[in-house]
Amino acid sequence: MFVNDRTSWLAGLYGYNGCLVGVALPTFLSVTPQLWGCIITGSIVSVIATVSIADILKTWKVAALTAPFVLTTWVVLLASYAFSGLDASGLSVPELPTR
């Protein structure tokens, strides 16, 4: 993996999407040992996606922002239906407070 923009790399901009993946996956998936592997793998993939998407979009002088995080999280969440060790728990159904 070759990064031309060393300043952004040292500022942590490429790892930011990996952190977002690590926060998002436990929100939608039940906490199991397999989840930790998905978090690590998803974080690594999001860094690679960030470098790739940023390299493509710099042609038009557009920032990648959080697009790699969204794409990586969607892929992992969609793939979780095929894995037996991951349970897509989702968010609880909202309800109005009662007295």
Phi and psi restraints in degrees (range 20) as a CNS / XPLOR table:
assign (resid 1 and name C) (resid 2 and name N)
       (resid 2 and name CA) (resid 2 and name C) 1.0 -115.9 20.0 2
assign (resid 2 and name N) (resid 2 and name CA)
       (resid 2 and name C) (resid 3 and name N) 1.0 123.7 20.0 2
assign (resid 2 and name C) (resid 3 and name N)
       (resid 3 and name CA) (resid 3 and name C) 1.0 -113.4 20.0 2
assign (resid 3 and name N) (resid 3 and name CA)
       (resid 3 and name C) (resid 4 and name N) 1.0 121.1 20.0 2
assign (resid 3 and name C) (resid 4 and name N)
       (resid 4 and name CA) (resid 4 and name C) 1.0 -77.3 20.0 2
assign (resid 4 and name N) (resid 4 and name CA)
       (resid 4 and name C) (resid 5 and name N) 1.0 -33.4 20.0 2
assign (resid 4 and name C) (resid 5 and name N)
       (resid 5 and name CA) (resid 5 and name C) 1.0 -92.3 20.0 2
assign (resid 5 and name N) (resid 5 and name CA)
       (resid 5 and name C) (resid 6 and name N) 1.0 82.4 20.0 2
assign (resid 5 and name C) (resid 6 and name N)
       (resid 6 and name CA) (resid 6 and name C) 1.0 -66.9 20.0 2
assign (resid 6 and name N) (resid 6 and name CA)
       (resid 6 and name C) (resid 7 and name N) 1.0 -30.4 20.0 2
assign (resid 6 and name C) (resid 7 and name N)
       (resid 7 and name CA) (resid 7 and name C) 1.0 -63.5 20.0 2
assign (resid 7 and name N) (resid 7 and name CA)
       (resid 7 and name C) (resid 8 and name N) 1.0 -44.7 20.0 2
assign (resid 7 and name C) (resid 8 and name N)
       (resid 8 and name CA) (resid 8 and name C) 1.0 -66.2 20.0 2
assign (resid 8 and name N) (resid 8 and name CA)
       (resid 8 and name C) (resid 9 and name N) 1.0 -37.1 20.0 2
assign (resid 8 and name C) (resid 9 and name N)
       (resid 9 and name CA) (resid 9 and name C) 1.0 -63.4 20.0 2
assign (resid 9 and name N) (resid 9 and name CA)
       (resid 9 and name C) (resid 10 and name N) 1.0 -45.8 20.0 2
assign (resid 9 and name C) (resid 10 and name N)
       (resid 10 and name CA) (resid 10 and name C) 1.0 -69.8 20.0 2
assign (resid 10 and name N) (resid 10 and name CA)
       (resid 10 and name C) (resid 11 and name N) 1.0 -25.9 20.0 2
assign (resid 10 and name C) (resid 11 and name N)
       (resid 11 and name CA) (resid 11 and name C) 1.0 -77.7 20.0 2
assign (resid 11 and name N) (resid 11 and name CA)
       (resid 11 and name C) (resid 12 and name N) 1.0 -9.9 20.0 2
assign (resid 11 and name C) (resid 12 and name N)
       (resid 12 and name CA) (resid 12 and name C) 1.0 88.2 20.0 2
assign (resid 12 and name N) (resid 12 and name CA)
       (resid 12 and name C) (resid 13 and name N) 1.0 13.3 20.0 2
assign (resid 12 and name C) (resid 13 and name N)
       (resid 13 and name CA) (resid 13 and name C) 1.0 -68.2 20.0 2
assign (resid 13 and name N) (resid 13 and name CA)
       (resid 13 and name C) (resid 14 and name N) 1.0 -26.5 20.0 2
assign (resid 13 and name C) (resid 14 and name N)
       (resid 14 and name CA) (resid 14 and name C) 1.0 -81.1 20.0 2
assign (resid 14 and name N) (resid 14 and name CA)
       (resid 14 and name C) (resid 15 and name N) 1.0 -23.4 20.0 2
assign (resid 14 and name C) (resid 15 and name N)
       (resid 15 and name CA) (resid 15 and name C) 1.0 -88.7 20.0 2
assign (resid 15 and name N) (resid 15 and name CA)
       (resid 15 and name C) (resid 16 and name N) 1.0 -10.3 20.0 2
assign (resid 15 and name C) (resid 16 and name N)
       (resid 16 and name CA) (resid 16 and name C) 1.0 -61.7 20.0 2
assign (resid 16 and name N) (resid 16 and name CA)
       (resid 16 and name C) (resid 17 and name N) 1.0 -43.1 20.0 2
assign (resid 16 and name C) (resid 17 and name N)
       (resid 17 and name CA) (resid 17 and name C) 1.0 -65.2 20.0 2
assign (resid 17 and name N) (resid 17 and name CA)
       (resid 17 and name C) (resid 18 and name N) 1.0 -34.0 20.0 2
assign (resid 17 and name C) (resid 18 and name N)
       (resid 18 and name CA) (resid 18 and name C) 1.0 -64.0 20.0 2
assign (resid 18 and name N) (resid 18 and name CA)
       (resid 18 and name C) (resid 19 and name N) 1.0 -38.2 20.0 2
assign (resid 18 and name C) (resid 19 and name N)
       (resid 19 and name CA) (resid 19 and name C) 1.0 -65.2 20.0 2
assign (resid 19 and name N) (resid 19 and name CA)
       (resid 19 and name C) (resid 20 and name N) 1.0 -40.3 20.0 2
assign (resid 19 and name C) (resid 20 and name N)
       (resid 20 and name CA) (resid 20 and name C) 1.0 -64.3 20.0 2
assign (resid 20 and name N) (resid 20 and name CA)
       (resid 20 and name C) (resid 21 and name N) 1.0 -37.8 20.0 2
assign (resid 20 and name C) (resid 21 and name N)
       (resid 21 and name CA) (resid 21 and name C) 1.0 -63.0 20.0 2
assign (resid 21 and name N) (resid 21 and name CA)
       (resid 21 and name C) (resid 22 and name N) 1.0 -41.9 20.0 2
assign (resid 21 and name C) (resid 22 and name N)
       (resid 22 and name CA) (resid 22 and name C) 1.0 -64.8 20.0 2
assign (resid 22 and name N) (resid 22 and name CA)
       (resid 22 and name C) (resid 23 and name N) 1.0 -26.3 20.0 2
assign (resid 22 and name C) (resid 23 and name N)
       (resid 23 and name CA) (resid 23 and name C) 1.0 -85.7 20.0 2
assign (resid 23 and name N) (resid 23 and name CA)
       (resid 23 and name C) (resid 24 and name N) 1.0 -35.8 20.0 2
assign (resid 23 and name C) (resid 24 and name N)
       (resid 24 and name CA) (resid 24 and name C) 1.0 -75.1 20.0 2
assign (resid 24 and name N) (resid 24 and name CA)
       (resid 24 and name C) (resid 25 and name N) 1.0 -41.0 20.0 2
assign (resid 24 and name C) (resid 25 and name N)
       (resid 25 and name CA) (resid 25 and name C) 1.0 -62.1 20.0 2
assign (resid 25 and name N) (resid 25 and name CA)
       (resid 25 and name C) (resid 26 and name N) 1.0 -44.2 20.0 2
assign (resid 25 and name C) (resid 26 and name N)
       (resid 26 and name CA) (resid 26 and name C) 1.0 -67.6 20.0 2
assign (resid 26 and name N) (resid 26 and name CA)
       (resid 26 and name C) (resid 27 and name N) 1.0 -16.8 20.0 2
assign (resid 26 and name C) (resid 27 and name N)
       (resid 27 and name CA) (resid 27 and name C) 1.0 -69.4 20.0 2
assign (resid 27 and name N) (resid 27 and name CA)
       (resid 27 and name C) (resid 28 and name N) 1.0 -36.5 20.0 2
assign (resid 27 and name C) (resid 28 and name N)
       (resid 28 and name CA) (resid 28 and name C) 1.0 -107.0 20.0 2
assign (resid 28 and name N) (resid 28 and name CA)
       (resid 28 and name C) (resid 29 and name N) 1.0 -13.4 20.0 2
assign (resid 28 and name C) (resid 29 and name N)
       (resid 29 and name CA) (resid 29 and name C) 1.0 -119.2 20.0 2
assign (resid 29 and name N) (resid 29 and name CA)
       (resid 29 and name C) (resid 30 and name N) 1.0 147.8 20.0 2
assign (resid 29 and name C) (resid 30 and name N)
       (resid 30 and name CA) (resid 30 and name C) 1.0 -68.0 20.0 2
assign (resid 30 and name N) (resid 30 and name CA)
       (resid 30 and name C) (resid 31 and name N) 1.0 146.2 20.0 2
assign (resid 30 and name C) (resid 31 and name N)
       (resid 31 and name CA) (resid 31 and name C) 1.0 -76.8 20.0 2
assign (resid 31 and name N) (resid 31 and name CA)
       (resid 31 and name C) (resid 32 and name N) 1.0 111.7 20.0 2
assign (resid 31 and name C) (resid 32 and name N)
       (resid 32 and name CA) (resid 32 and name C) 1.0 -135.9 20.0 2
assign (resid 32 and name N) (resid 32 and name CA)
       (resid 32 and name C) (resid 33 and name N) 1.0 166.2 20.0 2
assign (resid 32 and name C) (resid 33 and name N)
       (resid 33 and name CA) (resid 33 and name C) 1.0 -59.4 20.0 2
assign (resid 33 and name N) (resid 33 and name CA)
       (resid 33 and name C) (resid 34 and name N) 1.0 -32.9 20.0 2
assign (resid 33 and name C) (resid 34 and name N)
       (resid 34 and name CA) (resid 34 and name C) 1.0 -67.6 20.0 2
assign (resid 34 and name N) (resid 34 and name CA)
       (resid 34 and name C) (resid 35 and name N) 1.0 -26.6 20.0 2
assign (resid 34 and name C) (resid 35 and name N)
       (resid 35 and name CA) (resid 35 and name C) 1.0 -62.4 20.0 2
assign (resid 35 and name N) (resid 35 and name CA)
       (resid 35 and name C) (resid 36 and name N) 1.0 -38.9 20.0 2
assign (resid 35 and name C) (resid 36 and name N)
       (resid 36 and name CA) (resid 36 and name C) 1.0 -62.4 20.0 2
assign (resid 36 and name N) (resid 36 and name CA)
       (resid 36 and name C) (resid 37 and name N) 1.0 -38.7 20.0 2
assign (resid 36 and name C) (resid 37 and name N)
       (resid 37 and name CA) (resid 37 and name C) 1.0 -64.5 20.0 2
assign (resid 37 and name N) (resid 37 and name CA)
       (resid 37 and name C) (resid 38 and name N) 1.0 -38.5 20.0 2
assign (resid 37 and name C) (resid 38 and name N)
       (resid 38 and name CA) (resid 38 and name C) 1.0 -67.7 20.0 2
assign (resid 38 and name N) (resid 38 and name CA)
       (resid 38 and name C) (resid 39 and name N) 1.0 -36.7 20.0 2
assign (resid 38 and name C) (resid 39 and name N)
       (resid 39 and name CA) (resid 39 and name C) 1.0 -64.7 20.0 2
assign (resid 39 and name N) (resid 39 and name CA)
       (resid 39 and name C) (resid 40 and name N) 1.0 -45.9 20.0 2
assign (resid 39 and name C) (resid 40 and name N)
       (resid 40 and name CA) (resid 40 and name C) 1.0 -64.9 20.0 2
assign (resid 40 and name N) (resid 40 and name CA)
       (resid 40 and name C) (resid 41 and name N) 1.0 -47.3 20.0 2
assign (resid 40 and name C) (resid 41 and name N)
       (resid 41 and name CA) (resid 41 and name C) 1.0 -64.0 20.0 2
assign (resid 41 and name N) (resid 41 and name CA)
       (resid 41 and name C) (resid 42 and name N) 1.0 -44.3 20.0 2
assign (resid 41 and name C) (resid 42 and name N)
       (resid 42 and name CA) (resid 42 and name C) 1.0 -63.1 20.0 2
assign (resid 42 and name N) (resid 42 and name CA)
       (resid 42 and name C) (resid 43 and name N) 1.0 -36.7 20.0 2
assign (resid 42 and name C) (resid 43 and name N)
       (resid 43 and name CA) (resid 43 and name C) 1.0 -66.7 20.0 2
assign (resid 43 and name N) (resid 43 and name CA)
       (resid 43 and name C) (resid 44 and name N) 1.0 -41.5 20.0 2
assign (resid 43 and name C) (resid 44 and name N)
       (resid 44 and name CA) (resid 44 and name C) 1.0 -65.2 20.0 2
assign (resid 44 and name N) (resid 44 and name CA)
       (resid 44 and name C) (resid 45 and name N) 1.0 -43.8 20.0 2
assign (resid 44 and name C) (resid 45 and name N)
       (resid 45 and name CA) (resid 45 and name C) 1.0 -63.8 20.0 2
assign (resid 45 and name N) (resid 45 and name CA)
       (resid 45 and name C) (resid 46 and name N) 1.0 -37.4 20.0 2
assign (resid 45 and name C) (resid 46 and name N)
       (resid 46 and name CA) (resid 46 and name C) 1.0 -68.2 20.0 2
assign (resid 46 and name N) (resid 46 and name CA)
       (resid 46 and name C) (resid 47 and name N) 1.0 -32.8 20.0 2
assign (resid 46 and name C) (resid 47 and name N)
       (resid 47 and name CA) (resid 47 and name C) 1.0 -67.1 20.0 2
assign (resid 47 and name N) (resid 47 and name CA)
       (resid 47 and name C) (resid 48 and name N) 1.0 -43.9 20.0 2
assign (resid 47 and name C) (resid 48 and name N)
       (resid 48 and name CA) (resid 48 and name C) 1.0 -63.4 20.0 2
assign (resid 48 and name N) (resid 48 and name CA)
       (resid 48 and name C) (resid 49 and name N) 1.0 -41.1 20.0 2
assign (resid 48 and name C) (resid 49 and name N)
       (resid 49 and name CA) (resid 49 and name C) 1.0 -65.4 20.0 2
assign (resid 49 and name N) (resid 49 and name CA)
       (resid 49 and name C) (resid 50 and name N) 1.0 -37.1 20.0 2
assign (resid 49 and name C) (resid 50 and name N)
       (resid 50 and name CA) (resid 50 and name C) 1.0 -62.7 20.0 2
assign (resid 50 and name N) (resid 50 and name CA)
       (resid 50 and name C) (resid 51 and name N) 1.0 -46.3 20.0 2
assign (resid 50 and name C) (resid 51 and name N)
       (resid 51 and name CA) (resid 51 and name C) 1.0 -62.2 20.0 2
assign (resid 51 and name N) (resid 51 and name CA)
       (resid 51 and name C) (resid 52 and name N) 1.0 -43.9 20.0 2
assign (resid 51 and name C) (resid 52 and name N)
       (resid 52 and name CA) (resid 52 and name C) 1.0 -66.6 20.0 2
assign (resid 52 and name N) (resid 52 and name CA)
       (resid 52 and name C) (resid 53 and name N) 1.0 -48.2 20.0 2
assign (resid 52 and name C) (resid 53 and name N)
       (resid 53 and name CA) (resid 53 and name C) 1.0 -67.0 20.0 2
assign (resid 53 and name N) (resid 53 and name CA)
       (resid 53 and name C) (resid 54 and name N) 1.0 -39.4 20.0 2
assign (resid 53 and name C) (resid 54 and name N)
       (resid 54 and name CA) (resid 54 and name C) 1.0 -63.5 20.0 2
assign (resid 54 and name N) (resid 54 and name CA)
       (resid 54 and name C) (resid 55 and name N) 1.0 -38.3 20.0 2
assign (resid 54 and name C) (resid 55 and name N)
       (resid 55 and name CA) (resid 55 and name C) 1.0 -66.4 20.0 2
assign (resid 55 and name N) (resid 55 and name CA)
       (resid 55 and name C) (resid 56 and name N) 1.0 -38.2 20.0 2
assign (resid 55 and name C) (resid 56 and name N)
       (resid 56 and name CA) (resid 56 and name C) 1.0 -70.5 20.0 2
assign (resid 56 and name N) (resid 56 and name CA)
       (resid 56 and name C) (resid 57 and name N) 1.0 -44.3 20.0 2
assign (resid 56 and name C) (resid 57 and name N)
       (resid 57 and name CA) (resid 57 and name C) 1.0 -76.8 20.0 2
assign (resid 57 and name N) (resid 57 and name CA)
       (resid 57 and name C) (resid 58 and name N) 1.0 -15.8 20.0 2
assign (resid 57 and name C) (resid 58 and name N)
       (resid 58 and name CA) (resid 58 and name C) 1.0 -68.8 20.0 2
assign (resid 58 and name N) (resid 58 and name CA)
       (resid 58 and name C) (resid 59 and name N) 1.0 -15.9 20.0 2
assign (resid 58 and name C) (resid 59 and name N)
       (resid 59 and name CA) (resid 59 and name C) 1.0 -59.6 20.0 2
assign (resid 59 and name N) (resid 59 and name CA)
       (resid 59 and name C) (resid 60 and name N) 1.0 -38.3 20.0 2
assign (resid 59 and name C) (resid 60 and name N)
       (resid 60 and name CA) (resid 60 and name C) 1.0 -102.2 20.0 2
assign (resid 60 and name N) (resid 60 and name CA)
       (resid 60 and name C) (resid 61 and name N) 1.0 9.8 20.0 2
assign (resid 60 and name C) (resid 61 and name N)
       (resid 61 and name CA) (resid 61 and name C) 1.0 56.9 20.0 2
assign (resid 61 and name N) (resid 61 and name CA)
       (resid 61 and name C) (resid 62 and name N) 1.0 46.0 20.0 2
assign (resid 61 and name C) (resid 62 and name N)
       (resid 62 and name CA) (resid 62 and name C) 1.0 -116.5 20.0 2
assign (resid 62 and name N) (resid 62 and name CA)
       (resid 62 and name C) (resid 63 and name N) 1.0 138.0 20.0 2
assign (resid 62 and name C) (resid 63 and name N)
       (resid 63 and name CA) (resid 63 and name C) 1.0 -83.6 20.0 2
assign (resid 63 and name N) (resid 63 and name CA)
       (resid 63 and name C) (resid 64 and name N) 1.0 147.5 20.0 2
assign (resid 63 and name C) (resid 64 and name N)
       (resid 64 and name CA) (resid 64 and name C) 1.0 -74.4 20.0 2
assign (resid 64 and name N) (resid 64 and name CA)
       (resid 64 and name C) (resid 65 and name N) 1.0 -30.7 20.0 2
assign (resid 64 and name C) (resid 65 and name N)
       (resid 65 and name CA) (resid 65 and name C) 1.0 50.8 20.0 2
assign (resid 65 and name N) (resid 65 and name CA)
       (resid 65 and name C) (resid 66 and name N) 1.0 -123.8 20.0 2
assign (resid 65 and name C) (resid 66 and name N)
       (resid 66 and name CA) (resid 66 and name C) 1.0 -105.7 20.0 2
assign (resid 66 and name N) (resid 66 and name CA)
       (resid 66 and name C) (resid 67 and name N) 1.0 14.7 20.0 2
assign (resid 66 and name C) (resid 67 and name N)
       (resid 67 and name CA) (resid 67 and name C) 1.0 -58.6 20.0 2
assign (resid 67 and name N) (resid 67 and name CA)
       (resid 67 and name C) (resid 68 and name N) 1.0 -41.5 20.0 2
assign (resid 67 and name C) (resid 68 and name N)
       (resid 68 and name CA) (resid 68 and name C) 1.0 -63.1 20.0 2
assign (resid 68 and name N) (resid 68 and name CA)
       (resid 68 and name C) (resid 69 and name N) 1.0 -35.4 20.0 2
assign (resid 68 and name C) (resid 69 and name N)
       (resid 69 and name CA) (resid 69 and name C) 1.0 -63.0 20.0 2
assign (resid 69 and name N) (resid 69 and name CA)
       (resid 69 and name C) (resid 70 and name N) 1.0 -46.3 20.0 2
assign (resid 69 and name C) (resid 70 and name N)
       (resid 70 and name CA) (resid 70 and name C) 1.0 -63.6 20.0 2
assign (resid 70 and name N) (resid 70 and name CA)
       (resid 70 and name C) (resid 71 and name N) 1.0 -47.5 20.0 2
assign (resid 70 and name C) (resid 71 and name N)
       (resid 71 and name CA) (resid 71 and name C) 1.0 -62.9 20.0 2
assign (resid 71 and name N) (resid 71 and name CA)
       (resid 71 and name C) (resid 72 and name N) 1.0 -45.4 20.0 2
assign (resid 71 and name C) (resid 72 and name N)
       (resid 72 and name CA) (resid 72 and name C) 1.0 -64.0 20.0 2
assign (resid 72 and name N) (resid 72 and name CA)
       (resid 72 and name C) (resid 73 and name N) 1.0 -43.2 20.0 2
assign (resid 72 and name C) (resid 73 and name N)
       (resid 73 and name CA) (resid 73 and name C) 1.0 -65.1 20.0 2
assign (resid 73 and name N) (resid 73 and name CA)
       (resid 73 and name C) (resid 74 and name N) 1.0 -42.1 20.0 2
assign (resid 73 and name C) (resid 74 and name N)
       (resid 74 and name CA) (resid 74 and name C) 1.0 -60.4 20.0 2
assign (resid 74 and name N) (resid 74 and name CA)
       (resid 74 and name C) (resid 75 and name N) 1.0 -44.0 20.0 2
assign (resid 74 and name C) (resid 75 and name N)
       (resid 75 and name CA) (resid 75 and name C) 1.0 -62.8 20.0 2
assign (resid 75 and name N) (resid 75 and name CA)
       (resid 75 and name C) (resid 76 and name N) 1.0 -45.0 20.0 2
assign (resid 75 and name C) (resid 76 and name N)
       (resid 76 and name CA) (resid 76 and name C) 1.0 -66.2 20.0 2
assign (resid 76 and name N) (resid 76 and name CA)
       (resid 76 and name C) (resid 77 and name N) 1.0 -42.2 20.0 2
assign (resid 76 and name C) (resid 77 and name N)
       (resid 77 and name CA) (resid 77 and name C) 1.0 -65.2 20.0 2
assign (resid 77 and name N) (resid 77 and name CA)
       (resid 77 and name C) (resid 78 and name N) 1.0 -40.2 20.0 2
assign (resid 77 and name C) (resid 78 and name N)
       (resid 78 and name CA) (resid 78 and name C) 1.0 -67.5 20.0 2
assign (resid 78 and name N) (resid 78 and name CA)
       (resid 78 and name C) (resid 79 and name N) 1.0 -37.1 20.0 2
assign (resid 78 and name C) (resid 79 and name N)
       (resid 79 and name CA) (resid 79 and name C) 1.0 -71.3 20.0 2
assign (resid 79 and name N) (resid 79 and name CA)
       (resid 79 and name C) (resid 80 and name N) 1.0 -22.4 20.0 2
assign (resid 79 and name C) (resid 80 and name N)
       (resid 80 and name CA) (resid 80 and name C) 1.0 -63.7 20.0 2
assign (resid 80 and name N) (resid 80 and name CA)
       (resid 80 and name C) (resid 81 and name N) 1.0 -23.8 20.0 2
assign (resid 80 and name C) (resid 81 and name N)
       (resid 81 and name CA) (resid 81 and name C) 1.0 -67.8 20.0 2
assign (resid 81 and name N) (resid 81 and name CA)
       (resid 81 and name C) (resid 82 and name N) 1.0 -24.1 20.0 2
assign (resid 81 and name C) (resid 82 and name N)
       (resid 82 and name CA) (resid 82 and name C) 1.0 -90.6 20.0 2
assign (resid 82 and name N) (resid 82 and name CA)
       (resid 82 and name C) (resid 83 and name N) 1.0 -14.2 20.0 2
assign (resid 82 and name C) (resid 83 and name N)
       (resid 83 and name CA) (resid 83 and name C) 1.0 -94.9 20.0 2
assign (resid 83 and name N) (resid 83 and name CA)
       (resid 83 and name C) (resid 84 and name N) 1.0 131.9 20.0 2
assign (resid 83 and name C) (resid 84 and name N)
       (resid 84 and name CA) (resid 84 and name C) 1.0 -75.2 20.0 2
assign (resid 84 and name N) (resid 84 and name CA)
       (resid 84 and name C) (resid 85 and name N) 1.0 -24.3 20.0 2
assign (resid 84 and name C) (resid 85 and name N)
       (resid 85 and name CA) (resid 85 and name C) 1.0 -85.0 20.0 2
assign (resid 85 and name N) (resid 85 and name CA)
       (resid 85 and name C) (resid 86 and name N) 1.0 -6.3 20.0 2
assign (resid 85 and name C) (resid 86 and name N)
       (resid 86 and name CA) (resid 86 and name C) 1.0 -113.3 20.0 2
assign (resid 86 and name N) (resid 86 and name CA)
       (resid 86 and name C) (resid 87 and name N) 1.0 127.4 20.0 2
assign (resid 86 and name C) (resid 87 and name N)
       (resid 87 and name CA) (resid 87 and name C) 1.0 -110.5 20.0 2
assign (resid 87 and name N) (resid 87 and name CA)
       (resid 87 and name C) (resid 88 and name N) 1.0 116.2 20.0 2
assign (resid 87 and name C) (resid 88 and name N)
       (resid 88 and name CA) (resid 88 and name C) 1.0 -76.7 20.0 2
assign (resid 88 and name N) (resid 88 and name CA)
       (resid 88 and name C) (resid 89 and name N) 1.0 90.8 20.0 2
assign (resid 88 and name C) (resid 89 and name N)
       (resid 89 and name CA) (resid 89 and name C) 1.0 -77.2 20.0 2
assign (resid 89 and name N) (resid 89 and name CA)
       (resid 89 and name C) (resid 90 and name N) 1.0 -30.3 20.0 2
assign (resid 89 and name C) (resid 90 and name N)
       (resid 90 and name CA) (resid 90 and name C) 1.0 69.7 20.0 2
assign (resid 90 and name N) (resid 90 and name CA)
       (resid 90 and name C) (resid 91 and name N) 1.0 -175.8 20.0 2
assign (resid 90 and name C) (resid 91 and name N)
       (resid 91 and name CA) (resid 91 and name C) 1.0 -91.0 20.0 2
assign (resid 91 and name N) (resid 91 and name CA)
       (resid 91 and name C) (resid 92 and name N) 1.0 152.6 20.0 2
assign (resid 91 and name C) (resid 92 and name N)
       (resid 92 and name CA) (resid 92 and name C) 1.0 -70.3 20.0 2
assign (resid 92 and name N) (resid 92 and name CA)
       (resid 92 and name C) (resid 93 and name N) 1.0 155.4 20.0 2
assign (resid 92 and name C) (resid 93 and name N)
       (resid 93 and name CA) (resid 93 and name C) 1.0 -73.6 20.0 2
assign (resid 93 and name N) (resid 93 and name CA)
       (resid 93 and name C) (resid 94 and name N) 1.0 127.3 20.0 2
assign (resid 93 and name C) (resid 94 and name N)
       (resid 94 and name CA) (resid 94 and name C) 1.0 -69.3 20.0 2
assign (resid 94 and name N) (resid 94 and name CA)
       (resid 94 and name C) (resid 95 and name N) 1.0 146.8 20.0 2
assign (resid 94 and name C) (resid 95 and name N)
       (resid 95 and name CA) (resid 95 and name C) 1.0 -144.6 20.0 2
assign (resid 95 and name N) (resid 95 and name CA)
       (resid 95 and name C) (resid 96 and name N) 1.0 153.5 20.0 2
assign (resid 95 and name C) (resid 96 and name N)
       (resid 96 and name CA) (resid 96 and name C) 1.0 -74.6 20.0 2
assign (resid 96 and name N) (resid 96 and name CA)
       (resid 96 and name C) (resid 97 and name N) 1.0 145.8 20.0 2
assign (resid 96 and name C) (resid 97 and name N)
       (resid 97 and name CA) (resid 97 and name C) 1.0 -66.9 20.0 2
assign (resid 97 and name N) (resid 97 and name CA)
       (resid 97 and name C) (resid 98 and name N) 1.0 144.4 20.0 2
assign (resid 97 and name C) (resid 98 and name N)
       (resid 98 and name CA) (resid 98 and name C) 1.0 -111.4 20.0 2
assign (resid 98 and name N) (resid 98 and name CA)
       (resid 98 and name C) (resid 99 and name N) 1.0 159.0 20.0 2
